[in-house]
Amino acid sequence: MATDRDLIPAAGGLWHWAGKAAGMLVYLFLILPVLVIFLSAFSPGAYPQFPPESLSLHWFQAFFENQAWLKALQISAWLLLVVTPLTTLLGTTAAYALARLQFRGRDVLQAFVLSPLIIPQVVLGIALLYVLTGMGLAGSLTGLAIGHILVALPYAVRTVSVSLASMDRRLEAASMNLGATPAYTFRHVTLPLIKPGIVAGAVFAAVTSFGEVSVSLFLTAPGTVTMPVRIFTYIDQTFDPVVNAISAIFIILAVLALVLIERTIGLTKAM
């Protein structure tokens, strides 16, 4: 006659396999949309097919031959190169000030810096439209850069703040006790220790800027349409696989970026 003790291994094995099955379902749920988009990008016909009857690079060629798409890609790339370093610099400076300095209104300032995470982006876009119109910057690349920095800044501040909170401050004290100046200590002790947070903030800033739609819809003009905005407006009128081809290119670039981060500092440190 089986006892309760004899049933424990069987029950444990059942829960083990149930957990594995649930995990596989979650991974399948996450990867299936990406797989559908990627494979349908190679559809030879005028409409996306999954799975495609045959493989074709026609829509990739159509993307690179279309000047409107290339112009949107150029604008998004320019914003990426401008917004990422500026946001990383501002976010690192703000995070260091909020973590190390004590001053009146510190909590209010921190809430203000992180407020774009709470405020609906539609509301933020309307507010920026009014402000930048008054400044004469609405529809310009400078106005777009300001909007993207404002949206991406909280991510940089949060990631660097986590690194600052987890580092051992006794290392900074030891450096200064040995005669190092605060500037030398910050450059040679603090910065290397919070480097994973800075890199993660730069990654989040780049991804946020390159994929920003809501705020950009209010700030773009006919000559400053970003890639996400053009995709958004394009699929409202046309549904051919060129958008899938663009998505496939972005997926490949994202995978290469993840591999680069893993090879340099490791994903677990950066994310």
Sequence and secondary structure as in RCSB ss.txt:
>XXXX:A:sequence
MATDRDLIPAAGGLWHWAGKAAGMLVYLFLILPVLVIFLSAFSPGAYPQFPPESLSLHWFQAFFENQAWLKALQI
SAWLLLVVTPLTTLLGTTAAYALARLQFRGRDVLQAFVLSPLIIPQVVLGIALLYVLTGMGLAGSLTGLAIGHIL
VALPYAVRTVSVSLASMDRRLEAASMNLGATPAYTFRHVTLPLIKPGIVAGAVFAAVTSFGEVSVSLFLTAPGTV
TMPVRIFTYIDQTFDPVVNAISAIFIILAVLALVLIERTIGLTKAM
>XXXX:A:secstr
   HHHHHHHHHHHHHHHHHHHHHHHHHHHHHHHHHHHHHTT  SSS  SS SS   HHHHHHHH HHHHHHHHH
HHHHHHHHHHHHHHHHHHHHHHHHH   TTHHHHHHHHHGGGTS HHHHHHHHHHHHHHHT TTSHHHHHHHHHH
HHHHHHHHHHHHHHHHS HHHHHHHHHTT  HHHHIIIIIHHHTHHHHHHHHHHHHHHHHT  HHHHHH  TT  
 HHHHHHHHTTT   THHHHHHHHHHHHHHHHHHHHHHHT HHHH 
